């Protein structure tokens, strides 16, 4: 009987490992492509005809701003993805499908970010701002969809986690998602205010999150905790 249980556990661990590995690979590809977008002055696709290289590079400030914002946003969600590896214990078909939507939203977000950076200070800034904030809201909504799918009945979550910890994280993620949605409306009325709210909300998740808490007597072993 114990052998059957171990086989089931091993299968669940392999499934979650492949799930996390695929997601990490997508994040890595997206982050790598951000650097490819910047065309160095003098390169075949970069600025030409300049007389001052330093000035030519400085004039690419929009490219540099887009890189920083994209890296910060995607990095924040990668940190949350890595953190959630300590919360989810298994995966299933629908959880994987929702995760694909989440990864789609993450892969899409460089487009609205670059649109905003390249139209900052122009007459198109208002439209670009709403597009950016909507893109950030989409990521937040898909992340929340993963959380809500995983939580009822502990579908794919670690059943040892304390209920008060899960309530705390539900409030934290839920409030952040509502703020991102509200930021879309704010961006329509005051574009830069909406962008500031949305980016500040994302930046919050660059900070360390609460350490997972477990039911009494069900804490993971030191070896298990160090591997997550």
C-alpha positions in Angstrom: 0.0 0.0 0.0 2.8 2.4 0.9 4.4 1.6 -2.5 1.3 2.7 -4.4 1.2 5.9 -2.4 4.8 6.7 -3.2 4.1 6.1 -6.9 1.2 8.5 -6.9 3.2 11.1 -5.0 6.1 10.7 -7.4 3.8 11.2 -10.4 2.3 14.4 -8.9 5.8 15.7 -8.2 6.9 15.0 -11.8 3.8 16.7 -13.2 4.3 19.8 -11.1 8.0 19.8 -11.9 7.3 19.8 -15.6 4.6 22.4 -15.2 7.0 24.8 -13.3 9.9 24.0 -15.7 7.8 24.9 -18.8 6.6 28.2 -17.1 10.2 29.1 -16.1 11.3 28.5 -19.7 8.6 30.8 -21.1 9.6 33.5 -18.6 13.3 33.0 -19.6 12.5 33.4 -23.3 10.4 36.5 -22.8 13.1 38.2 -20.6 15.8 37.3 -23.1 13.9 38.7 -26.1 13.6 42.1 -24.3 17.3 42.7 -24.8 17.1 41.7 -28.5 14.6 44.6 -29.1 17.3 47.2 -28.4 19.2 48.0 -31.6 22.6 49.4 -30.9 23.6 52.6 -32.9 25.6 51.5 -36.0 24.1 48.1 -36.2 22.2 47.1 -39.3 18.8 47.9 -37.7 20.0 50.5 -35.3 20.3 54.3 -35.6 22.5 55.5 -38.4 24.1 58.8 -39.5 25.0 60.0 -36.0 28.1 62.1 -35.2 28.1 61.5 -31.4 27.8 57.9 -30.2 27.0 58.9 -26.6 24.2 61.2 -27.8 22.9 58.5 -30.1 22.7 56.1 -27.2 21.0 58.7 -25.0 18.4 59.3 -27.6 17.4 55.7 -27.2 16.0 56.5 -23.7 12.6 55.2 -24.7 14.1 51.8 -25.5 15.9 51.7 -22.2 12.8 52.8 -20.3 10.8 50.1 -22.0 13.4 47.5 -21.1 13.4 48.5 -17.4 9.6 48.6 -17.1 9.2 45.3 -18.9 11.9 43.6 -16.9 10.4 44.9 -13.6 6.9 43.8 -14.5 7.8 40.4 -15.8 10.3 39.9 -13.0 7.7 40.6 -10.4 5.4 37.9 -11.8 8.3 35.5 -12.1 9.0 36.0 -8.4 5.4 35.3 -7.6 5.4 32.2 -9.9 8.5 31.0 -8.0 6.9 31.8 -4.7 3.7 29.9 -5.6 5.8 26.8 -6.1 5.7 26.5 -2.3 1.9 26.7 -2.4 0.8 24.5 -5.3 1.4 20.7 -4.8 0.2 19.3 -8.1 -1.3 20.3 -11.5 -4.1 19.2 -13.6 -5.5 19.9 -17.1 -7.5 23.0 -16.4 -4.9 24.5 -14.1 -2.4 24.1 -16.9 -4.8 25.7 -19.3 -5.3 28.7 -17.1 -1.6 28.9 -16.7 -1.2 29.1 -20.4 -3.5 32.1 -20.4 -1.4 33.7 -17.7 1.8 33.1 -19.7 0.1 34.5 -22.8 -0.7 37.7 -20.9 2.9 37.9 -19.6 4.3 37.4 -23.1 1.9 40.0 -24.5 2.7 42.8 -22.0 6.0 44.0 -23.6 3.8 45.3 -26.5 1.7 47.8 -24.5 4.7 48.7 -22.3 6.7 49.6 -25.4 3.7 51.4 -26.9 3.5 53.6 -23.8 7.2 54.3 -23.6 7.4 55.3 -27.3 4.3 57.6 -27.1 5.1 59.1 -23.7 4.7 62.9 -24.0 3.0 62.7 -27.4 -0.7 63.2 -28.3 -1.1 59.4 -28.3 0.0 59.0 -24.7 -3.6 58.7 -23.4 -4.4 55.7 -25.6 -1.0 54.1 -24.9 -1.6 54.6 -21.2 -5.0 52.8 -21.2 -3.5 50.0 -23.3 -0.6 49.6 -20.9 -2.8 49.5 -17.8 -5.3 47.1 -19.5 -2.3 44.8 -20.3 -1.3 44.8 -16.6 -4.9 44.1 -15.5 -5.0 41.2 -17.9 -2.0 39.6 -16.2 -3.5 40.2 -12.7 -6.8 38.7 -13.7 -5.3 35.5 -15.2 -3.1 35.1 -12.1 -6.2 35.5 -9.9 -8.0 32.9 -12.1 -5.2 30.4 -11.3 -5.5 31.1 -7.6 -9.3 30.8 -7.5 -9.2 27.6 -9.5 -6.5 26.1 -7.2 -8.1 27.1 -3.9 -11.7 25.6 -3.8 -11.4 22.2 -2.1 -7.6 22.6 -2.4 -7.7 21.3 -5.9 -3.9 21.6 -6.5 -2.8 23.4 -3.4 -0.7 21.9 -0.6 -3.4 20.6 1.8 -1.0 21.2 4.7 -1.2 25.0 4.4 -3.0 26.9 7.2 -6.4 28.3 6.3 -5.5 31.8 7.7 -2.4 31.9 5.4 -4.6 31.1 2.4 -7.1 33.8 3.4 -4.2 36.3 3.8 -2.9 35.5 0.3 -6.4 35.6 -1.2 -6.9 39.1 0.2 -3.5 40.2 -1.0 -3.9 38.9 -4.5 -7.6 39.9 -4.7 -7.0 43.5 -3.6 -4.1 43.8 -6.1 -6.3 42.6 -8.9 -9.1 45.0 -8.0 -6.6 47.9 -7.9 -5.3 46.9 -11.4 -8.9 46.8 -12.8 -9.6 50.2 -11.1 -6.4 51.6 -12.6 -7.9 51.0 -16.1 -10.8 53.4 -15.3 -8.3 55.8 -13.7 -6.2 55.8 -16.8 -9.1 56.8 -18.9 -9.7 59.9 -16.7 -6.0 60.6 -15.8 -3.6 58.5 -17.9 -0.4 59.1 -15.9 -2.2 58.5 -12.6 -3.6 55.2 -13.8 -0.2 54.1 -15.1 1.4 55.1 -11.7 -1.2 53.1 -9.8 -0.8 50.0 -11.9 3.0 50.0 -11.9 3.1 50.7 -8.1 0.8 47.7 -7.6 3.1 45.5 -9.6 6.2 46.8 -7.8 4.7 45.8 -4.5 5.1 42.2 -5.5 8.9 42.6 -6.0 9.0 42.6 -2.2 9.3 39.4 -0.2 5.9 37.7 0.4 4.7 36.1 3.7 6.4 32.9 4.6 3.9 30.0 4.1 2.3 28.8 7.3 1.1 25.3 7.9 -1.4 23.5 10.1 0.1 22.4 13.4 2.2 19.3 13.1 2.1 19.3 9.3 5.1 21.5 8.6 7.3 20.3 5.7 10.6 18.7 6.5 13.8 20.8 6.4 14.9 19.0 3.2 11.5 19.6 1.5 11.4 23.3 2.6 15.0 23.9 1.2 14.1 22.5 -2.2 11.3 25.0 -2.9 
